[in-house]
Amino acid sequence: MKQITVILISLMVLGCTNNGVVVNFDDDKSSAVRQHFQHYLNNDMDGLKSLWSPELQVFLNSNEAISLDDLVGLLGAQHDTFSIEMQWGSKQDIGAWVETTSYPGGDAYDAVTVTQTWFNWIATSKLTGETINMPAHISFMWGDDGKIAAEYHMYDTSQMVAGIEAAQAAAMME
């Protein structure tokens, strides 16, 4: 019985040691992403570009990165098609849940800092008045220059794309 107690206590002590991972909610990077989202909501492409590395890689539910020009075009199409807001929280809307985690390097990987965001992307079509409400998750990887080096977007884009295509088709008919 004493051996089992010693083993359990040892496991608890070893399992609770600091692994070097640091999670922040009100750090500079989290605040920068919150401001980045405000630039997005205001359709301020110059504001968005100010935080992006010139070599930004963006992965939209894919292993293939799109170019910065493609991203800017997509964001413009979103704003041409929809009135957009972002929400998180049921008691009080905080816009987006934002946290930044710094992971120490290891034998097989380098140290990395990632800002994770979760929110509901709510967009009302300017053409039909129909509203899309989809959960979204975006991860921002930071470069050594303090700029966003990569973004990983994870959400179902089918309704968004259909709305953009419908609006573009309607505009061509005019």
mmCIF file of the C-alpha atoms, coordinates in Angstrom:
data_MODEL
# 
_entry.id   MODEL 
# 
loop_
_atom_site.group_PDB 
_atom_site.id 
_atom_site.type_symbol 
_atom_site.label_atom_id 
_atom_site.label_alt_id 
_atom_site.label_comp_id 
_atom_site.label_asym_id 
_atom_site.label_entity_id 
_atom_site.label_seq_id 
_atom_site.pdbx_PDB_ins_code 
_atom_site.Cartn_x 
_atom_site.Cartn_y 
_atom_site.Cartn_z 
_atom_site.occupancy 
_atom_site.B_iso_or_equiv 
_atom_site.pdbx_formal_charge 
_atom_site.auth_seq_id 
_atom_site.auth_comp_id 
_atom_site.auth_asym_id 
_atom_site.auth_atom_id 
_atom_site.pdbx_PDB_model_num 
ATOM 1   C CA . MET A 1 1   ? 0.000   0.000  0.000   1.00 0.00 ? 1   MET A CA 1 
ATOM 2   C CA . LYS A 1 2   ? 2.848   2.400  0.814   1.00 0.00 ? 2   LYS A CA 1 
ATOM 3   C CA . GLN A 1 3   ? 4.413   1.695  -2.581  1.00 0.00 ? 3   GLN A CA 1 
ATOM 4   C CA . ILE A 1 4   ? 1.190   2.534  -4.381  1.00 0.00 ? 4   ILE A CA 1 
ATOM 5   C CA . THR A 1 5   ? 0.903   5.785  -2.402  1.00 0.00 ? 5   THR A CA 1 
ATOM 6   C CA . VAL A 1 6   ? 4.524   6.715  -3.230  1.00 0.00 ? 6   VAL A CA 1 
ATOM 7   C CA . ILE A 1 7   ? 3.934   5.940  -6.924  1.00 0.00 ? 7   ILE A CA 1 
ATOM 8   C CA . LEU A 1 8   ? 0.746   8.023  -7.034  1.00 0.00 ? 8   LEU A CA 1 
ATOM 9   C CA . ILE A 1 9   ? 2.370   10.990 -5.293  1.00 0.00 ? 9   ILE A CA 1 
ATOM 10  C CA . SER A 1 10  ? 5.385   10.735 -7.624  1.00 0.00 ? 10  SER A CA 1 
ATOM 11  C CA . LEU A 1 11  ? 3.128   10.733 -10.685 1.00 0.00 ? 11  LEU A CA 1 
ATOM 12  C CA . MET A 1 12  ? 1.238   13.759 -9.420  1.00 0.00 ? 12  MET A CA 1 
ATOM 13  C CA . VAL A 1 13  ? 4.436   15.709 -8.711  1.00 0.00 ? 13  VAL A CA 1 
ATOM 14  C CA . LEU A 1 14  ? 6.033   14.832 -12.046 1.00 0.00 ? 14  LEU A CA 1 
ATOM 15  C CA . GLY A 1 15  ? 2.809   15.446 -13.955 1.00 0.00 ? 15  GLY A CA 1 
ATOM 16  C CA . CYS A 1 16  ? 2.419   18.925 -12.467 1.00 0.00 ? 16  CYS A CA 1 
ATOM 17  C CA . THR A 1 17  ? 5.863   20.260 -13.318 1.00 0.00 ? 17  THR A CA 1 
ATOM 18  C CA . ASN A 1 18  ? 6.167   23.350 -15.487 1.00 0.00 ? 18  ASN A CA 1 
ATOM 19  C CA . ASN A 1 19  ? 6.620   22.363 -19.121 1.00 0.00 ? 19  ASN A CA 1 
ATOM 20  C CA . GLY A 1 20  ? 7.498   25.869 -20.289 1.00 0.00 ? 20  GLY A CA 1 
ATOM 21  C CA . VAL A 1 21  ? 4.188   26.554 -22.033 1.00 0.00 ? 21  VAL A CA 1 
ATOM 22  C CA . VAL A 1 22  ? 2.869   30.049 -21.310 1.00 0.00 ? 22  VAL A CA 1 
ATOM 23  C CA . VAL A 1 23  ? -0.722  31.122 -22.079 1.00 0.00 ? 23  VAL A CA 1 
ATOM 24  C CA . ASN A 1 24  ? -1.694  34.810 -22.097 1.00 0.00 ? 24  ASN A CA 1 
ATOM 25  C CA . PHE A 1 25  ? -4.924  36.657 -22.766 1.00 0.00 ? 25  PHE A CA 1 
ATOM 26  C CA . ASP A 1 26  ? -3.923  40.322 -22.414 1.00 0.00 ? 26  ASP A CA 1 
ATOM 27  C CA . ASP A 1 27  ? -0.426  40.302 -23.911 1.00 0.00 ? 27  ASP A CA 1 
ATOM 28  C CA . ASP A 1 28  ? 0.753   42.451 -26.843 1.00 0.00 ? 28  ASP A CA 1 
ATOM 29  C CA . LYS A 1 29  ? 0.099   39.745 -29.464 1.00 0.00 ? 29  LYS A CA 1 
ATOM 30  C CA . SER A 1 30  ? -3.439  39.031 -28.251 1.00 0.00 ? 30  SER A CA 1 
ATOM 31  C CA . SER A 1 31  ? -4.150  42.772 -28.239 1.00 0.00 ? 31  SER A CA 1 
ATOM 32  C CA . ALA A 1 32  ? -2.672  43.103 -31.730 1.00 0.00 ? 32  ALA A CA 1 
ATOM 33  C CA . VAL A 1 33  ? -4.987  40.370 -33.042 1.00 0.00 ? 33  VAL A CA 1 
ATOM 34  C CA . ARG A 1 34  ? -8.002  42.043 -31.439 1.00 0.00 ? 34  ARG A CA 1 
ATOM 35  C CA . GLN A 1 35  ? -7.018  45.252 -33.257 1.00 0.00 ? 35  GLN A CA 1 
ATOM 36  C CA . HIS A 1 36  ? -6.426  43.180 -36.427 1.00 0.00 ? 36  HIS A CA 1 
ATOM 37  C CA . PHE A 1 37  ? -10.022 41.948 -36.196 1.00 0.00 ? 37  PHE A CA 1 
ATOM 38  C CA . GLN A 1 38  ? -11.239 45.551 -35.847 1.00 0.00 ? 38  GLN A CA 1 
ATOM 39  C CA . HIS A 1 39  ? -9.361  46.389 -39.055 1.00 0.00 ? 39  HIS A CA 1 
ATOM 40  C CA . TYR A 1 40  ? -11.111 43.427 -40.694 1.00 0.00 ? 40  TYR A CA 1 
ATOM 41  C CA . LEU A 1 41  ? -14.556 44.503 -39.490 1.00 0.00 ? 41  LEU A CA 1 
ATOM 42  C CA . ASN A 1 42  ? -13.857 48.062 -40.733 1.00 0.00 ? 42  ASN A CA 1 
ATOM 43  C CA . ASN A 1 43  ? -12.656 46.705 -44.124 1.00 0.00 ? 43  ASN A CA 1 
ATOM 44  C CA . ASP A 1 44  ? -9.316  48.439 -43.473 1.00 0.00 ? 44  ASP A CA 1 
ATOM 45  C CA . MET A 1 45  ? -6.894  46.515 -45.701 1.00 0.00 ? 45  MET A CA 1 
ATOM 46  C CA . ASP A 1 46  ? -3.965  48.806 -44.896 1.00 0.00 ? 46  ASP A CA 1 
ATOM 47  C CA . GLY A 1 47  ? -4.550  48.193 -41.186 1.00 0.00 ? 47  GLY A CA 1 
ATOM 48  C CA . LEU A 1 48  ? -4.593  44.431 -41.815 1.00 0.00 ? 48  LEU A CA 1 
ATOM 49  C CA . LYS A 1 49  ? -1.435  44.580 -43.932 1.00 0.00 ? 49  LYS A CA 1 
ATOM 50  C CA . SER A 1 50  ? 0.407   46.432 -41.137 1.00 0.00 ? 50  SER A CA 1 
ATOM 51  C CA . LEU A 1 51  ? 0.445   43.236 -39.034 1.00 0.00 ? 51  LEU A CA 1 
ATOM 52  C CA . TRP A 1 52  ? 1.130   40.752 -41.841 1.00 0.00 ? 52  TRP A CA 1 
ATOM 53  C CA . SER A 1 53  ? 4.616   39.673 -42.785 1.00 0.00 ? 53  SER A CA 1 
ATOM 54  C CA . PRO A 1 54  ? 5.363   40.299 -46.481 1.00 0.00 ? 54  PRO A CA 1 
ATOM 55  C CA . GLU A 1 55  ? 5.842   36.518 -46.752 1.00 0.00 ? 55  GLU A CA 1 
ATOM 56  C CA . LEU A 1 56  ? 2.508   35.743 -45.071 1.00 0.00 ? 56  LEU A CA 1 
ATOM 57  C CA . GLN A 1 57  ? 1.145   32.250 -45.698 1.00 0.00 ? 57  GLN A CA 1 
ATOM 58  C CA . VAL A 1 58  ? -2.605  31.732 -45.298 1.00 0.00 ? 58  VAL A CA 1 
ATOM 59  C CA . PHE A 1 59  ? -4.170  28.295 -45.197 1.00 0.00 ? 59  PHE A CA 1 
ATOM 60  C CA . LEU A 1 60  ? -7.958  28.299 -45.685 1.00 0.00 ? 60  LEU A CA 1 
ATOM 61  C CA . ASN A 1 61  ? -9.041  24.775 -44.722 1.00 0.00 ? 61  ASN A CA 1 
ATOM 62  C CA . SER A 1 62  ? -6.240  23.511 -46.941 1.00 0.00 ? 62  SER A CA 1 
ATOM 63  C CA . ASN A 1 63  ? -2.621  22.419 -47.001 1.00 0.00 ? 63  ASN A CA 1 
ATOM 64  C CA . GLU A 1 64  ? -2.057  24.849 -49.876 1.00 0.00 ? 64  GLU A CA 1 
ATOM 65  C CA . ALA A 1 65  ? -1.367  28.467 -48.969 1.00 0.00 ? 65  ALA A CA 1 
ATOM 66  C CA . ILE A 1 66  ? -3.066  31.298 -50.836 1.00 0.00 ? 66  ILE A CA 1 
ATOM 67  C CA . SER A 1 67  ? -1.252  34.496 -51.771 1.00 0.00 ? 67  SER A CA 1 
ATOM 68  C CA . LEU A 1 68  ? -1.611  37.776 -49.926 1.00 0.00 ? 68  LEU A CA 1 
ATOM 69  C CA . ASP A 1 69  ? -3.295  39.236 -53.035 1.00 0.00 ? 69  ASP A CA 1 
ATOM 70  C CA . ASP A 1 70  ? -5.814  36.363 -53.061 1.00 0.00 ? 70  ASP A CA 1 
ATOM 71  C CA . LEU A 1 71  ? -6.540  36.926 -49.373 1.00 0.00 ? 71  LEU A CA 1 
ATOM 72  C CA . VAL A 1 72  ? -7.087  40.658 -49.830 1.00 0.00 ? 72  VAL A CA 1 
ATOM 73  C CA . GLY A 1 73  ? -9.396  39.920 -52.771 1.00 0.00 ? 73  GLY A CA 1 
ATOM 74  C CA . LEU A 1 74  ? -11.376 37.412 -50.710 1.00 0.00 ? 74  LEU A CA 1 
ATOM 75  C CA . LEU A 1 75  ? -11.740 39.814 -47.784 1.00 0.00 ? 75  LEU A CA 1 
ATOM 76  C CA . GLY A 1 76  ? -12.886 42.539 -50.162 1.00 0.00 ? 76  GLY A CA 1 
ATOM 77  C CA . ALA A 1 77  ? -15.473 40.174 -51.676 1.00 0.00 ? 77  ALA A CA 1 
ATOM 78  C CA . GLN A 1 78  ? -16.727 39.342 -48.183 1.00 0.00 ? 78  GLN A CA 1 
ATOM 79  C CA . HIS A 1 79  ? -17.284 43.024 -47.422 1.00 0.00 ? 79  HIS A CA 1 
ATOM 80  C CA . ASP A 1 80  ? -18.842 43.704 -50.834 1.00 0.00 ? 80  ASP A CA 1 
ATOM 81  C CA . THR A 1 81  ? -21.315 40.859 -50.217 1.00 0.00 ? 81  THR A CA 1 
ATOM 82  C CA . PHE A 1 82  ? -22.049 40.940 -46.491 1.00 0.00 ? 82  PHE A CA 1 
ATOM 83  C CA . SER A 1 83  ? -22.496 43.146 -43.449 1.00 0.00 ? 83  SER A CA 1 
ATOM 84  C CA . ILE A 1 84  ? -20.170 41.359 -41.031 1.00 0.00 ? 84  ILE A CA 1 
ATOM 85  C CA . GLU A 1 85  ? -19.809 41.030 -37.269 1.00 0.00 ? 85  GLU A CA 1 
ATOM 86  C CA . MET A 1 86  ? -17.938 38.678 -34.972 1.00 0.00 ? 86  MET A CA 1 
ATOM 87  C CA . GLN A 1 87  ? -19.281 37.465 -31.639 1.00 0.00 ? 87  GLN A CA 1 
ATOM 88  C CA . TRP A 1 88  ? -18.222 35.224 -28.798 1.00 0.00 ? 88  TRP A CA 1 
ATOM 89  C CA . GLY A 1 89  ? -19.958 34.618 -25.514 1.00 0.00 ? 89  GLY A CA 1 
ATOM 90  C CA . SER A 1 90  ? -23.514 34.142 -24.373 1.00 0.00 ? 90  SER A CA 1 
ATOM 91  C CA . LYS A 1 91  ? -23.545 36.444 -21.340 1.00 0.00 ? 91  LYS A CA 1 
ATOM 92  C CA . GLN A 1 92  ? -21.590 39.318 -22.843 1.00 0.00 ? 92  GLN A CA 1 
ATOM 93  C CA . ASP A 1 93  ? -20.329 39.540 -26.418 1.00 0.00 ? 93  ASP A CA 1 
ATOM 94  C CA . ILE A 1 94  ? -16.553 39.971 -26.368 1.00 0.00 ? 94  ILE A CA 1 
ATOM 95  C CA . GLY A 1 95  ? -16.119 39.911 -30.161 1.00 0.00 ? 95  GLY A CA 1 
ATOM 96  C CA . ALA A 1 96  ? -13.689 36.999 -30.270 1.00 0.00 ? 96  ALA A CA 1 
ATOM 97  C CA . TRP A 1 97  ? -11.965 34.746 -27.773 1.00 0.00 ? 97  TRP A CA 1 
ATOM 98  C CA . VAL A 1 98  ? -8.247  35.476 -28.148 1.00 0.00 ? 98  VAL A CA 1 
ATOM 99  C CA . GLU A 1 99  ? -5.339  33.783 -26.392 1.00 0.00 ? 99  GLU A CA 1 
ATOM 100 C CA . THR A 1 100 ? -1.641  33.597 -27.129 1.00 0.00 ? 100 THR A CA 1 
ATOM 101 C CA . THR A 1 101 ? 0.417   30.542 -26.246 1.00 0.00 ? 101 THR A CA 1 
ATOM 102 C CA . SER A 1 102 ? 4.205   30.325 -26.337 1.00 0.00 ? 102 SER A CA 1 
ATOM 103 C CA . TYR A 1 103 ? 5.604   26.817 -26.703 1.00 0.00 ? 103 TYR A CA 1 
ATOM 104 C CA . PRO A 1 104 ? 9.246   26.079 -25.901 1.00 0.00 ? 104 PRO A CA 1 
ATOM 105 C CA . GLY A 1 105 ? 11.411  24.369 -28.482 1.00 0.00 ? 105 GLY A CA 1 
ATOM 106 C CA . GLY A 1 106 ? 12.209  20.697 -28.269 1.00 0.00 ? 106 GLY A CA 1 
ATOM 107 C CA . ASP A 1 107 ? 14.354  18.093 -29.943 1.00 0.00 ? 107 ASP A CA 1 
ATOM 108 C CA . ALA A 1 108 ? 12.065  17.833 -32.976 1.00 0.00 ? 108 ALA A CA 1 
ATOM 109 C CA . TYR A 1 109 ? 10.631  21.375 -33.219 1.00 0.00 ? 109 TYR A CA 1 
ATOM 110 C CA . ASP A 1 110 ? 11.466  25.039 -32.730 1.00 0.00 ? 110 ASP A CA 1 
ATOM 111 C CA . ALA A 1 111 ? 9.917   27.339 -30.155 1.00 0.00 ? 111 ALA A CA 1 
ATOM 112 C CA . VAL A 1 112 ? 6.742   28.963 -31.454 1.00 0.00 ? 112 VAL A CA 1 
ATOM 113 C CA . THR A 1 113 ? 4.168   31.528 -30.392 1.00 0.00 ? 113 THR A CA 1 
ATOM 114 C CA . VAL A 1 114 ? 0.594   31.064 -31.601 1.00 0.00 ? 114 VAL A CA 1 
ATOM 115 C CA . THR A 1 115 ? -2.420  33.291 -31.079 1.00 0.00 ? 115 THR A CA 1 
ATOM 116 C CA . GLN A 1 116 ? -5.635  31.265 -31.201 1.00 0.00 ? 116 GLN A CA 1 
ATOM 117 C CA . THR A 1 117 ? -9.037  32.824 -31.826 1.00 0.00 ? 117 THR A CA 1 
ATOM 118 C CA . TRP A 1 118 ? -12.585 31.510 -31.694 1.00 0.00 ? 118 TRP A CA 1 
ATOM 119 C CA . PHE A 1 119 ? -15.721 33.398 -32.683 1.00 0.00 ? 119 PHE A CA 1 
ATOM 120 C CA . ASN A 1 120 ? -18.971 33.233 -34.603 1.00 0.00 ? 120 ASN A CA 1 
ATOM 121 C CA . TRP A 1 121 ? -18.727 34.917 -38.009 1.00 0.00 ? 121 TRP A CA 1 
ATOM 122 C CA . ILE A 1 122 ? -22.128 36.490 -38.559 1.00 0.00 ? 122 ILE A CA 1 
ATOM 123 C CA . ALA A 1 123 ? -22.763 37.905 -42.006 1.00 0.00 ? 123 ALA A CA 1 
ATOM 124 C CA . THR A 1 124 ? -25.949 39.285 -43.505 1.00 0.00 ? 124 THR A CA 1 
ATOM 125 C CA . SER A 1 125 ? -26.152 39.227 -47.303 1.00 0.00 ? 125 SER A CA 1 
ATOM 126 C CA . LYS A 1 126 ? -26.547 42.676 -48.822 1.00 0.00 ? 126 LYS A CA 1 
ATOM 127 C CA . LEU A 1 127 ? -28.357 40.972 -51.739 1.00 0.00 ? 127 LEU A CA 1 
ATOM 128 C CA . THR A 1 128 ? -30.872 38.712 -49.973 1.00 0.00 ? 128 THR A CA 1 
ATOM 129 C CA . GLY A 1 129 ? -30.868 39.780 -46.321 1.00 0.00 ? 129 GLY A CA 1 
ATOM 130 C CA . GLU A 1 130 ? -30.099 36.164 -45.371 1.00 0.00 ? 130 GLU A CA 1 
ATOM 131 C CA . THR A 1 131 ? -27.802 35.740 -42.351 1.00 0.00 ? 131 THR A CA 1 
ATOM 132 C CA . ILE A 1 132 ? -24.985 33.227 -42.004 1.00 0.00 ? 132 ILE A CA 1 
ATOM 133 C CA . ASN A 1 133 ? -23.820 32.362 -38.493 1.00 0.00 ? 133 ASN A CA 1 
ATOM 134 C CA . MET A 1 134 ? -20.818 30.055 -38.512 1.00 0.00 ? 134 MET A CA 1 
ATOM 135 C CA . PRO A 1 135 ? -18.295 29.118 -35.847 1.00 0.00 ? 135 PRO A CA 1 
ATOM 136 C CA . ALA A 1 136 ? -14.736 29.991 -36.830 1.00 0.00 ? 136 ALA A CA 1 
ATOM 137 C CA . HIS A 1 137 ? -11.253 29.295 -35.525 1.00 0.00 ? 137 HIS A CA 1 
ATOM 138 C CA . ILE A 1 138 ? -8.135  31.091 -36.752 1.00 0.00 ? 138 ILE A CA 1 
ATOM 139 C CA . SER A 1 139 ? -4.587  30.444 -35.550 1.00 0.00 ? 139 SER A CA 1 
ATOM 140 C CA . PHE A 1 140 ? -1.938  33.119 -36.064 1.00 0.00 ? 140 PHE A CA 1 
ATOM 141 C CA . MET A 1 141 ? 1.726   32.063 -36.102 1.00 0.00 ? 141 MET A CA 1 
ATOM 142 C CA . TRP A 1 142 ? 4.164   34.837 -35.245 1.00 0.00 ? 142 TRP A CA 1 
ATOM 143 C CA . GLY A 1 143 ? 7.480   35.474 -36.990 1.00 0.00 ? 143 GLY A CA 1 
ATOM 144 C CA . ASP A 1 144 ? 10.701  36.737 -35.473 1.00 0.00 ? 144 ASP A CA 1 
ATOM 145 C CA . ASP A 1 145 ? 9.894   40.230 -36.771 1.00 0.00 ? 145 ASP A CA 1 
ATOM 146 C CA . GLY A 1 146 ? 6.753   40.429 -34.597 1.00 0.00 ? 146 GLY A CA 1 
ATOM 147 C CA . LYS A 1 147 ? 4.473   40.129 -37.634 1.00 0.00 ? 147 LYS A CA 1 
ATOM 148 C CA . ILE A 1 148 ? 1.976   37.392 -38.479 1.00 0.00 ? 148 ILE A CA 1 
ATOM 149 C CA . ALA A 1 149 ? 3.910   34.846 -40.554 1.00 0.00 ? 149 ALA A CA 1 
ATOM 150 C CA . ALA A 1 150 ? 1.085   32.335 -41.111 1.00 0.00 ? 150 ALA A CA 1 
ATOM 151 C CA . GLU A 1 151 ? -2.647  32.050 -40.569 1.00 0.00 ? 151 GLU A CA 1 
ATOM 152 C CA . TYR A 1 152 ? -4.651  28.840 -40.365 1.00 0.00 ? 152 TYR A CA 1 
ATOM 153 C CA . HIS A 1 153 ? -8.385  29.369 -40.968 1.00 0.00 ? 153 HIS A CA 1 
ATOM 154 C CA . MET A 1 154 ? -10.667 26.544 -39.905 1.00 0.00 ? 154 MET A CA 1 
ATOM 155 C CA . TYR A 1 155 ? -14.353 26.896 -40.695 1.00 0.00 ? 155 TYR A CA 1 
ATOM 156 C CA . ASP A 1 156 ? -16.933 25.769 -43.247 1.00 0.00 ? 156 ASP A CA 1 
ATOM 157 C CA . THR A 1 157 ? -16.885 28.301 -46.086 1.00 0.00 ? 157 THR A CA 1 
ATOM 158 C CA . SER A 1 158 ? -19.681 26.780 -48.203 1.00 0.00 ? 158 SER A CA 1 
ATOM 159 C CA . GLN A 1 159 ? -22.391 29.321 -47.259 1.00 0.00 ? 159 GLN A CA 1 
ATOM 160 C CA . MET A 1 160 ? -19.938 32.218 -47.495 1.00 0.00 ? 160 MET A CA 1 
ATOM 161 C CA . VAL A 1 161 ? -18.737 31.175 -50.956 1.00 0.00 ? 161 VAL A CA 1 
ATOM 162 C CA . ALA A 1 162 ? -22.303 30.586 -52.171 1.00 0.00 ? 162 ALA A CA 1 
ATOM 163 C CA . GLY A 1 163 ? -23.315 34.078 -50.998 1.00 0.00 ? 163 GLY A CA 1 
ATOM 164 C CA . ILE A 1 164 ? -20.315 35.701 -52.712 1.00 0.00 ? 164 ILE A CA 1 
ATOM 165 C CA . GLU A 1 165 ? -20.957 33.778 -55.949 1.00 0.00 ? 165 GLU A CA 1 
ATOM 166 C CA . ALA A 1 166 ? -24.669 34.755 -55.906 1.00 0.00 ? 166 ALA A CA 1 
ATOM 167 C CA . ALA A 1 167 ? -23.810 38.427 -55.368 1.00 0.00 ? 167 ALA A CA 1 
ATOM 168 C CA . GLN A 1 168 ? -21.199 38.371 -58.145 1.00 0.00 ? 168 GLN A CA 1 
ATOM 169 C CA . ALA A 1 169 ? -23.656 36.671 -60.539 1.00 0.00 ? 169 ALA A CA 1 
ATOM 170 C CA . ALA A 1 170 ? -26.328 39.266 -59.706 1.00 0.00 ? 170 ALA A CA 1 
ATOM 171 C CA . ALA A 1 171 ? -23.848 42.087 -60.307 1.00 0.00 ? 171 ALA A CA 1 
ATOM 172 C CA . MET A 1 172 ? -22.985 40.654 -63.740 1.00 0.00 ? 172 MET A CA 1 
ATOM 173 C CA . MET A 1 173 ? -26.681 40.613 -64.681 1.00 0.00 ? 173 MET A CA 1 
ATOM 174 C CA . GLU A 1 174 ? -27.055 44.346 -64.029 1.00 0.00 ? 174 GLU A CA 1 
# 
